[in-house]
């Protein structure tokens, strides 16, 4: 399901570090060498490279990348080089520090809370505390107003059961509970928030199926029919991330490239965070939804080393 292509024979971390060090030296940076090394290593391998680079040269690899690279290429490479929990913690922090917070910022938090494994979410929360001397829940509470605060805190602090256990009678009952809350406009109702933030993903997918079978429309359709505000949009993102994360990230990529200009931050985030998880599914969903190639869309809207790095993460042979 991942698009990341790791070579059959991977050099040792020390060899990779020497290649990177050489890429940083001289009059110009060898961006192709950086892409060839970092763009074809998994999270564990990148972690070993970071640690070995520090041991060999007494310098931070991240700091070297900051000084040697620029623009969207630098942002993408650095996000990719971070340990995934640290990367996601930094993405959330950046969203919370934004002066104008809207669905674009809030969806970053929802993605991490609802499209991640329970173990990864715990690791993100630990990383957040270590990096910023504040719990993620506290930071959300002090930077986001109700009712959105309530929903985000519940999502980010949840710990879902991570096995495929489904109870059909519970799904049927909770579909009715969700329907009642939505139809009465109580989108922050305690029962609705509890169900969406507590039940395991498999149980919720069954509940969403029951909802559509009983009421003739999907739960996200009914939510969006009740209003077009930020709260409705957040719940839609949460449901898509729970039910079919590949559908959500296909739409993030589509929204980032359609129209005038490119939202490079969103495009980078979607590809960097899903390349090792389900980007093959995202690619397939993109084609199903838009009858066009995700790869061609990225190629058409990006350029230079930034384009080459994203395409490398998408599995292209650059």
N, C-alpha and C positions, 0 to 999 in steps of 0.2 A: 504493500500500500504506500510505502515511502517512495519518493523519487530520487533521494540521495543515492549516488553511485560511489561506493567505496571500492578502491582497487582490490583485485584479488590478492596482490602482494603489497602490503602497506609498509613503507619505510618505518624505522624506529622513530620514537619521538625526538631523539637527539638528531637524527638525520633531517627530519622535518624542520627542526629548529635552526639547523645550519642553513637550510634552503631559505627559510624566512629571513634569517639574519643577513644573508647575502643579498636578498631582495631589497632590504632596507639601506644597503650601503651604496656608495657611489653618488653620481650626480643626479640620478633619477631613480624612482622606485620601480621595481619590477612587479607590476600589478598582476601580470599573468602567472607568475610564480606563486603569489599569495593565493590567487584563486585556485590554482592547481592543488595546493596543499590544503588550505582550510576548507575550500568548497567541496572536498571529497573525503572528509573525515567525519565520523559520527561523534556524538556528544562525549562519549568516554575518551575517544582518541584526541579530541580537541582539548579536553581537560588535561590529559597527559602532556600535550604539547605546551599548554600554558605553564604547567608546573615545571616542566623540564627547561623551558626558556628562562624562567626565573632563576632556576638553579645554575644554569650554564652562564648566563650573562648578567645576573643580578639586576635585571630589569623586567618590568611588567610588559608582557606581550600586548595587552590592551593599550597601554600608554604608547608603545611603539607604533601601533596601528593608528592611534589618534594623531600622532605627529607626522606620519608618513602619507596618510590618505586624506581624502577630502570629499565633501558633498554627500550625495545619497549612497555612493559606493562605500564610503567610510561608515556611514550609519549601518548599512546592511551587514558589512563584514564584522563590525564590532558586536552587533546584536547576535550574529551567528556564533561568534567566538565565545561569548559568555556561556557559563553553565546555564542550562535552560531555566532552573528555578530563579537564578539571579536575573537572567534576561527578563523573565515575566514580572518579577518584582519591580524592576526598573521601568518596564512599560506601564505598570499600574501607577507607580509614583509620578511618572511624567504626566499621565492622564489626570491625576488628582491635583497636580500643581498648575494645571491649565487655568487661566483666568476666566475663560468662558467655557463652562462645562455643558456639553450637550450629548446627544446620542453618540456622536463620534468618539467622545472620551469614555462615556459610560460603557459602551459596547466592548472596549478593551478589557474592562474588569469582568464583564459578564462572560466573555470568551474564556478567560482564564479560570473562572469559577465553574462554568458549565460545560466546557469542551475539553476538560482535563481529567485525568484520573484522580481519585481521592488522594493518593500518595503524592502526586505531583503538586496538588493544591496545598497540602501540608508543607511541602518543601518550599513552595513560594512564600508562604506565610512566615516560615522560619527565616528565609533569606531576607524578607522585607524587614523583619525586626532587627536582624544583624546589620543591615545596610543603613537603616534610617532611624534606629533607636526609638521605634514606635511600632505598635502592632498595626497591621493593615486595617483591622476593624476600627481602631481608634482614629486612624487617619481618614477613613471614609466618614466616620461619624462627625468629625470636626470640619469636613470640607464639602459635605453633601447634605442637602436639606431633605426633610420628610416630604412625601412618602418614599422617594427613591432611595434615601439612606437606609430605610428599613429593609428594602428588598436586596440591595447590594450587600449589606452586612450579613443577612441570612444566607445569601448565595456563597459569599466568600468564606464564611465560617462553617459551612456544612461539611460533614464527612459521610459520604454515601457508601452503602454496602456495594462492593465492587464485583459481585458475582451475579450470574444470570438467574435470578429468582423472581418469578412472576406469580401474582395471585390475581386471577381473573375477576373474582368477586370484589376484591378491593379496587381493582381498576374500574369496574363498572360503577361502584359507589362513589369513588373519587372523581370520576368524570362528571357525575351529577353535581357534586360539590363545586367543582370548577365552573360548570355551566351556570349555576345559580349566582356565584360571585360575579361572573362576567356580565351576565344579563342584567344584574342590578347595579352595574357600574362600580362594584367594590373590588377594584383591581389590586388593592393592597390588603384585602381581607386576610386575617390571620390564617384561615384554613387554606386559602389559595397559596399564600407564601410558604406555608409549612409543607404542603404537598410538593411544590416545585423545587424546594430547597433541600428536602430530606429523602425522598424516595430514590431508589437506585434507577439508573438510566433505563434498564430493561423494563422495570415496572412502569415508569412514566411513558415509555413508548407504547405499551399496551393500553395505558389510560388514554393516551391521545387517540389511539385507534378506536377505543370504545366511544370516545367523545364524538368522533366523526360519524360513526355508525349510528349512534343514538340521535344526533341532532342535525345531521345532514351537511354540516360545514365543519371545517377544521377549527381547532381551538385558536390558532393564530388569526384566522379570518374573523372570528367573532371578537377577538381582542381588538384588532385594528378597526372593526366596524363600530366599536364603542367610542373611538376617538383617535386623533392623529398626534397626540402629544408625546413627550419623552417617555412617560411611564409606559404607554402602550408599546412604543418602539423597543424599550428595554425588555419587556416581557416577550415580545416576538423574537428578539435575538436569543433570549434564554431558551425558548422552546425549540428554535431551530438548532441551537448548539447541543441541546439534549437529544433531540429526535434525529437530526441528520446534520452533524457539524460540517460535512462536506458541502452541503447546500448553502449554509451560511457563508463559508469562506469563498465559495465560488461567487457569491453575490458581493462580498467585500472586494474581491479582485475586479469584478465587473464594474462596480461603482467607482473604483479607484482610477479606471482608465477611460470610462465613457465621458463624452463631452469635451469641453475645452480644458486643456491642462491635465496633469496627472497628479493624483494624490499618492506621492511616493511613499509616505510614511505608512499608509494603510496597505499598499501593495507589498512593501517590504515585510511588514508584520505578518501578513497572511502567508507569504511564501516561506519566510524564515521559521515561523512557528509550526508549520505543518509539513515541511519537507521530509522530516523524519517520522511522521505519523501517518498521514492519510492523503498526501497530495495527489496520488494516483486517483483516488476517489474524487477529490476536488476537481481534478482535470476532467474526469468523466462526467461529473455533474454539470460542470461549466458547459460542456458540449451539449448535454441533454437540454439544458435550459436555454441556451443561446444559439445552438446550431453552428457554432464556430469554435475554433481551436484556442484554448487558453494560451498555449505557447506562442501562437501567432499574435495574439493580443498583446502579450508582454513584449515581444520583439518589436511590434509596431509602435509601442508607447514609451520605450526606453532606449538608451543608447550607451555606447562606450563600455567601460569596465563594469558599470552598474548593471547594464543589460547582461553582460557575459557572466557576472556572478550569479544573478537570479536564474539565468538559464542553466548554469551549472547545478544549482540546487534543484532545478526541475529535471535534471538528468541528461541534459544535452552534453554532447562531446565538444567542448570548447577548446 
